[in-house]
């Protein structure tokens, strides 16, 4: 399936892509270049390991903490 729809991007960004391709001597279609850039970005984000939550090194809640009113300090 090869369907398409328009995604508005700022005109100055599109022109920057055209200027970049021209300066690099590439005859690539700016639209295809932008689509490939977005696809590459998605793949990079998906390939990153999930960040460790800030609270990963702190103990889990327990009934003991509730008895004393606050969790122990890390």
Helices and strands as residue ranges (DSSP letters): H 11-23, H 30-47, H 63-68
